[in-house]
């Protein structure tokens, strides 16, 4: 593992927030742990008073709502369309594959799928 500089922390924030670089890529690029990346993104390391800490994808998805995602999917929206709508509504980007994974990991969705297949 390497030590980060203030400049690298700024670059990490930019890459994550503006370019939507996944944390997994950032930790490899900067040769640091995932925890260090999140400390930078949460403004706990190399504090920047002008930086607004991130919301994690799970927080954004909970804010948007499981039922709303279910409704959109039942109306034929693709995962990419759902991602765009979430970004429009919340101002936060969440990758389509992350939404799909989170959605199917929810106990409510699994229970609903079991009822529908019975």
TORPA-4810 file (N, C-alpha, C, O; in nm, 3 decimals):
<nodes>
NODE_1_0.084_-0.118_0.000_0.000_0.000_0.000_0.089_0.125_0.000_0.198_0.127_0.057_X
NODE_2_0.039_0.227_-0.065_0.114_0.353_-0.071_0.039_0.461_0.005_-0.079_0.447_0.036_X
NODE_3_0.109_0.567_0.033_0.046_0.682_0.099_-0.010_0.774_-0.008_0.048_0.791_-0.116_X
NODE_4_-0.123_0.834_0.023_-0.185_0.929_-0.069_-0.136_1.070_-0.040_-0.092_1.101_0.071_X
NODE_5_-0.145_1.153_-0.142_-0.120_1.296_-0.125_-0.254_1.369_-0.132_-0.354_1.311_-0.175_X
NODE_6_-0.255_1.493_-0.091_-0.376_1.575_-0.099_-0.423_1.585_-0.245_-0.543_1.582_-0.273_X
NODE_7_-0.329_1.597_-0.336_-0.362_1.607_-0.479_-0.429_1.478_-0.528_-0.526_1.482_-0.603_X
NODE_8_-0.376_1.363_-0.485_-0.437_1.236_-0.524_-0.577_1.222_-0.466_-0.667_1.169_-0.532_X
NODE_9_-0.597_1.269_-0.343_-0.730_1.264_-0.282_-0.829_1.346_-0.364_-0.943_1.304_-0.386_X
NODE_10_-0.785_1.462_-0.408_-0.871_1.546_-0.492_-0.903_1.474_-0.623_-1.016_1.479_-0.672_X
NODE_11_-0.803_1.407_-0.681_-0.825_1.333_-0.805_-0.920_1.216_-0.785_-1.002_1.186_-0.872_X
NODE_12_-0.911_1.149_-0.671_-1.002_1.038_-0.640_-1.146_1.090_-0.631_-1.237_1.029_-0.688_X
NODE_13_-1.165_1.200_-0.562_-1.300_1.257_-0.550_-1.355_1.293_-0.686_-1.472_1.267_-0.716_X
NODE_14_-1.271_1.354_-0.768_-1.315_1.393_-0.903_-1.350_1.270_-0.986_-1.455_1.265_-1.050_X
NODE_15_-1.262_1.171_-0.984_-1.285_1.050_-1.064_-1.413_0.980_-1.023_-1.488_0.931_-1.108_X
NODE_16_-1.439_0.974_-0.893_-1.559_0.906_-0.844_-1.685_0.986_-0.873_-1.783_0.932_-0.924_X
NODE_17_-1.683_1.113_-0.842_-1.803_1.196_-0.853_-1.835_1.242_-0.995_-1.951_1.246_-1.034_X
NODE_18_-1.733_1.275_-1.072_-1.756_1.331_-1.205_-1.744_1.229_-1.317_-1.815_1.237_-1.417_X
NODE_19_-1.655_1.132_-1.299_-1.631_1.033_-1.405_-1.695_0.899_-1.373_-1.692_0.807_-1.455_X
NODE_20_-1.753_0.887_-1.253_-1.820_0.765_-1.208_-1.728_0.644_-1.207_-1.770_0.532_-1.238_X
NODE_21_-1.602_0.665_-1.172_-1.506_0.555_-1.161_-1.542_0.469_-1.041_-1.564_0.522_-0.932_X
NODE_22_-1.549_0.337_-1.057_-1.579_0.250_-0.943_-1.467_0.251_-0.839_-1.350_0.270_-0.873_X
NODE_23_-1.504_0.231_-0.715_-1.407_0.227_-0.605_-1.302_0.118_-0.632_-1.185_0.137_-0.602_X
NODE_24_-1.345_0.006_-0.689_-1.251_-0.104_-0.716_-1.138_-0.060_-0.810_-1.024_-0.101_-0.792_X
NODE_25_-1.170_0.024_-0.908_-1.067_0.075_-0.999_-0.977_0.176_-0.928_-0.856_0.176_-0.947_X
NODE_26_-1.036_0.260_-0.846_-0.959_0.363_-0.776_-0.859_0.302_-0.678_-0.746_0.349_-0.667_X
NODE_27_-0.901_0.199_-0.608_-0.810_0.138_-0.511_-0.691_0.072_-0.582_-0.580_0.072_-0.530_X
NODE_28_-0.716_0.015_-0.700_-0.605_-0.044_-0.777_-0.513_0.064_-0.831_-0.391_0.052_-0.824_X
NODE_29_-0.572_0.168_-0.885_-0.493_0.276_-0.945_-0.402_0.343_-0.843_-0.285_0.371_-0.872_X
NODE_30_-0.454_0.368_-0.723_-0.378_0.440_-0.620_-0.310_0.346_-0.520_-0.242_0.392_-0.427_X
NODE_31_-0.329_0.215_-0.540_-0.264_0.113_-0.455_-0.292_0.135_-0.306_-0.201_0.134_-0.223_X
NODE_32_-0.420_0.155_-0.276_-0.465_0.171_-0.137_-0.586_0.081_-0.116_-0.641_0.026_-0.211_X
NODE_33_-0.626_0.066_0.009_-0.741_-0.019_0.039_-0.872_0.052_0.005_-0.877_0.173_-0.014_X
NODE_34_-0.977_-0.027_-0.002_-1.111_0.026_-0.025_-1.149_0.121_0.089_-1.212_0.224_0.066_X
NODE_35_-1.110_0.086_0.211_-1.140_0.171_0.327_-1.079_0.310_0.311_-1.142_0.410_0.344_X
NODE_36_-0.957_0.316_0.260_-0.890_0.446_0.239_-0.966_0.527_0.135_-0.986_0.648_0.151_X
NODE_37_-1.008_0.462_0.027_-1.085_0.534_-0.077_-1.212_0.592_-0.015_-1.244_0.709_-0.039_X
NODE_38_-1.284_0.513_0.064_-1.406_0.563_0.126_-1.378_0.674_0.228_-1.459_0.766_0.243_X
NODE_39_-1.267_0.666_0.297_-1.232_0.775_0.388_-1.210_0.906_0.312_-1.250_1.012_0.358_X
NODE_40_-1.149_0.897_0.195_-1.131_1.015_0.110_-1.268_1.064_0.062_-1.298_1.183_0.069_X
NODE_41_-1.350_0.971_0.012_-1.481_1.008_-0.042_-1.576_1.062_0.064_-1.664_1.143_0.035_X
NODE_42_-1.558_1.017_0.188_-1.642_1.065_0.298_-1.581_1.187_0.367_-1.631_1.233_0.470_X
NODE_43_-1.474_1.238_0.310_-1.407_1.360_0.357_-1.347_1.343_0.497_-1.333_1.441_0.571_X
NODE_44_-1.311_1.221_0.532_-1.248_1.194_0.661_-1.096_1.200_0.651_-1.026_1.218_0.751_X
NODE_45_-1.046_1.184_0.531_-0.902_1.190_0.505_-0.880_1.303_0.405_-0.952_1.313_0.306_X
NODE_46_-0.781_1.387_0.430_-0.755_1.505_0.346_-0.882_1.589_0.335_-0.933_1.616_0.226_X
NODE_47_-0.931_1.631_0.450_-1.055_1.709_0.458_-1.051_1.830_0.364_-0.953_1.904_0.361_X
NODE_48_-1.158_1.848_0.289_-1.173_1.962_0.198_-1.306_2.028_0.233_-1.412_1.968_0.213_X
NODE_49_-1.303_2.152_0.285_-1.427_2.217_0.327_-1.524_2.245_0.212_-1.643_2.267_0.235_X
NODE_50_-1.474_2.244_0.088_-1.560_2.270_-0.028_-1.619_2.143_-0.088_-1.699_2.150_-0.181_X
NODE_51_-1.581_2.028_-0.035_-1.627_1.901_-0.091_-1.746_1.848_-0.013_-1.744_1.845_0.110_X
NODE_52_-1.849_1.808_-0.084_-1.969_1.748_-0.024_-1.951_1.597_-0.024_-1.945_1.537_-0.132_X
NODE_53_-1.943_1.532_0.093_-1.924_1.387_0.096_-2.032_1.313_0.018_-2.146_1.358_0.004_X
NODE_54_-1.991_1.198_-0.033_-2.078_1.118_-0.119_-2.187_1.047_-0.040_-2.177_1.026_0.081_X
NODE_55_-2.292_1.012_-0.113_-2.390_0.918_-0.061_-2.354_0.784_-0.125_-2.328_0.778_-0.245_X
NODE_56_-2.354_0.680_-0.048_-2.325_0.548_-0.104_-2.444_0.503_-0.187_-2.557_0.544_-0.162_X
NODE_57_-2.418_0.418_-0.288_-2.528_0.372_-0.374_-2.647_0.317_-0.296_-2.761_0.344_-0.333_X
NODE_58_-2.622_0.239_-0.190_-2.735_0.184_-0.112_-2.820_0.295_-0.052_-2.943_0.285_-0.049_X
NODE_59_-2.755_0.402_-0.005_-2.830_0.515_0.052_-2.917_0.581_-0.056_-3.033_0.614_-0.032_X
NODE_60_-2.859_0.599_-0.173_-2.932_0.661_-0.283_-3.051_0.574_-0.323_-3.161_0.625_-0.343_X
NODE_61_-3.028_0.444_-0.333_-3.136_0.353_-0.374_-3.246_0.346_-0.269_-3.364_0.340_-0.304_X
NODE_62_-3.208_0.346_-0.141_-3.311_0.347_-0.036_-3.393_0.475_-0.044_-3.515_0.473_-0.028_X
NODE_63_-3.325_0.588_-0.070_-3.394_0.716_-0.083_-3.492_0.713_-0.200_-3.604_0.762_-0.190_X
NODE_64_-3.449_0.655_-0.312_-3.534_0.648_-0.430_-3.650_0.552_-0.408_-3.764_0.582_-0.446_X
NODE_65_-3.623_0.438_-0.346_-3.730_0.347_-0.307_-3.739_0.219_-0.386_-3.738_0.220_-0.509_X
NODE_66_-3.749_0.110_-0.314_-3.763_-0.022_-0.373_-3.893_-0.034_-0.454_-3.893_-0.090_-0.563_X
NODE_67_-4.001_0.019_-0.400_-4.129_0.010_-0.471_-4.127_0.088_-0.602_-4.185_0.045_-0.702_X
NODE_68_-4.059_0.203_-0.600_-4.050_0.282_-0.724_-3.968_0.208_-0.829_-4.003_0.208_-0.947_X
NODE_69_-3.859_0.146_-0.787_-3.779_0.068_-0.882_-3.861_-0.049_-0.935_-3.857_-0.079_-1.054_X
NODE_70_-3.936_-0.116_-0.847_-4.024_-0.227_-0.889_-4.126_-0.179_-0.991_-4.150_-0.245_-1.092_X
NODE_71_-4.186_-0.064_-0.964_-4.287_-0.010_-1.056_-4.226_0.020_-1.192_-4.284_-0.014_-1.296_X
NODE_72_-4.111_0.084_-1.193_-4.045_0.117_-1.320_-4.010_-0.009_-1.399_-4.031_-0.014_-1.520_X
NODE_73_-3.957_-0.109_-1.330_-3.921_-0.234_-1.399_-4.047_-0.303_-1.454_-4.044_-0.358_-1.564_X
NODE_74_-4.156_-0.301_-1.377_-4.279_-0.365_-1.425_-4.338_-0.292_-1.545_-4.412_-0.350_-1.624_X
NODE_75_-4.304_-0.164_-1.558_-4.351_-0.086_-1.674_-4.256_-0.099_-1.793_-4.276_-0.034_-1.896_X
NODE_76_-4.153_-0.181_-1.779_-4.064_-0.209_-1.892_-3.938_-0.124_-1.900_-3.865_-0.131_-1.999_X
NODE_77_-3.912_-0.043_-1.798_-3.789_0.036_-1.799_-3.668_-0.056_-1.785_-3.670_-0.151_-1.707_X
NODE_78_-3.563_-0.028_-1.861_-3.440_-0.104_-1.849_-3.364_-0.057_-1.724_-3.397_0.046_-1.666_X
NODE_79_-3.263_-0.134_-1.684_-3.182_-0.093_-1.570_-3.110_0.038_-1.598_-3.091_0.119_-1.507_X
NODE_80_-3.068_0.059_-1.722_-3.002_0.185_-1.760_-3.101_0.301_-1.749_-3.065_0.409_-1.702_X
NODE_81_-3.226_0.278_-1.792_-3.329_0.383_-1.778_-3.354_0.415_-1.630_-3.367_0.531_-1.593_X
NODE_82_-3.360_0.312_-1.547_-3.380_0.332_-1.404_-3.263_0.413_-1.347_-3.283_0.504_-1.267_X
NODE_83_-3.142_0.380_-1.389_-3.023_0.453_-1.344_-3.034_0.602_-1.380_-3.005_0.688_-1.298_X
NODE_84_-3.076_0.629_-1.502_-3.091_0.770_-1.545_-3.198_0.842_-1.464_-3.179_0.958_-1.426_X
NODE_85_-3.309_0.775_-1.437_-3.416_0.837_-1.359_-3.371_0.864_-1.215_-3.405_0.967_-1.157_X
NODE_86_-3.296_0.771_-1.158_-3.245_0.792_-1.023_-3.152_0.912_-1.021_-3.157_0.994_-0.929_X
NODE_87_-3.066_0.923_-1.122_-2.974_1.037_-1.127_-3.050_1.168_-1.143_-3.015_1.268_-1.080_X
NODE_88_-3.154_1.168_-1.226_-3.236_1.288_-1.245_-3.306_1.327_-1.115_-3.311_1.445_-1.079_X
NODE_89_-3.360_1.228_-1.046_-3.437_1.252_-0.924_-3.351_1.291_-0.804_-3.386_1.381_-0.728_X
NODE_90_-3.237_1.222_-0.788_-3.155_1.242_-0.668_-3.032_1.327_-0.692_-2.972_1.379_-0.597_X
NODE_91_-2.993_1.343_-0.819_-2.870_1.415_-0.849_-2.746_1.329_-0.827_-2.634_1.379_-0.832_X
NODE_92_-2.766_1.199_-0.801_-2.656_1.107_-0.774_-2.658_0.994_-0.876_-2.764_0.939_-0.907_X
NODE_93_-2.540_0.959_-0.927_-2.529_0.851_-1.025_-2.509_0.717_-0.954_-2.428_0.706_-0.862_X
NODE_94_-2.583_0.616_-0.998_-2.563_0.477_-0.954_-2.563_0.392_-1.080_-2.655_0.399_-1.161_X
NODE_95_-2.459_0.310_-1.096_-2.448_0.225_-1.214_-2.566_0.128_-1.222_-2.616_0.081_-1.120_X
NODE_96_-2.608_0.097_-1.344_-2.722_0.008_-1.366_-2.698_-0.130_-1.306_-2.790_-0.187_-1.247_X
NODE_97_-2.577_-0.184_-1.319_-2.551_-0.317_-1.263_-2.555_-0.316_-1.110_-2.592_-0.416_-1.049_X
NODE_98_-2.518_-0.204_-1.049_-2.526_-0.193_-0.902_-2.671_-0.188_-0.857_-2.706_-0.244_-0.754_X
NODE_99_-2.756_-0.120_-0.934_-2.899_-0.114_-0.902_-2.960_-0.254_-0.909_-3.031_-0.297_-0.819_X
NODE_100_-2.930_-0.323_-1.019_-2.985_-0.458_-1.038_-2.941_-0.551_-0.924_-3.024_-0.623_-0.869_X
NODE_101_-2.814_-0.548_-0.888_-2.764_-0.634_-0.780_-2.832_-0.599_-0.648_-2.881_-0.688_-0.578_X
NODE_102_-2.837_-0.471_-0.614_-2.901_-0.427_-0.490_-3.048_-0.469_-0.489_-3.097_-0.521_-0.389_X
NODE_103_-3.117_-0.447_-0.600_-3.260_-0.476_-0.611_-3.287_-0.623_-0.583_-3.376_-0.655_-0.504_X
NODE_104_-3.212_-0.713_-0.646_-3.238_-0.856_-0.628_-3.185_-0.909_-0.496_-3.219_-1.021_-0.458_X
NODE_105_-3.105_-0.832_-0.426_-3.059_-0.873_-0.293_-3.159_-0.839_-0.183_-3.143_-0.881_-0.068_X
NODE_106_-3.262_-0.764_-0.216_-3.360_-0.723_-0.115_-3.452_-0.839_-0.081_-3.504_-0.906_-0.170_X
NODE_107_-3.473_-0.862_0.048_-3.560_-0.971_0.094_-3.701_-0.959_0.038_-3.764_-1.059_0.004_X
NODE_108_-3.750_-0.836_0.028_-3.886_-0.816_-0.023_-3.900_-0.865_-0.166_-4.002_-0.924_-0.203_X
NODE_109_-3.798_-0.842_-0.247_-3.801_-0.883_-0.387_-3.795_-1.035_-0.397_-3.868_-1.095_-0.476_X
NODE_110_-3.709_-1.097_-0.316_-3.700_-1.243_-0.319_-3.834_-1.305_-0.276_-3.878_-1.403_-0.336_X
NODE_111_-3.897_-1.250_-0.174_-4.025_-1.302_-0.127_-4.133_-1.285_-0.235_-4.215_-1.374_-0.257_X
NODE_112_-4.131_-1.170_-0.301_-4.228_-1.143_-0.407_-4.207_-1.241_-0.522_-4.304_-1.293_-0.578_X
NODE_113_-4.083_-1.268_-0.558_-4.052_-1.361_-0.667_-4.098_-1.503_-0.632_-4.149_-1.575_-0.717_X
NODE_114_-4.080_-1.543_-0.504_-4.126_-1.676_-0.462_-4.278_-1.686_-0.471_-4.331_-1.788_-0.515_X
NODE_115_-4.348_-1.579_-0.430_-4.495_-1.582_-0.438_-4.542_-1.589_-0.582_-4.639_-1.658_-0.613_X
NODE_116_-4.474_-1.519_-0.671_-4.515_-1.517_-0.811_-4.488_-1.651_-0.879_-4.561_-1.689_-0.972_X
NODE_117_-4.386_-1.724_-0.835_-4.354_-1.851_-0.898_-4.436_-1.966_-0.840_-4.433_-2.077_-0.894_X
NODE_118_-4.507_-1.943_-0.731_-4.589_-2.048_-0.668_-4.721_-2.066_-0.738_-4.801_-2.150_-0.698_X
</nodes>
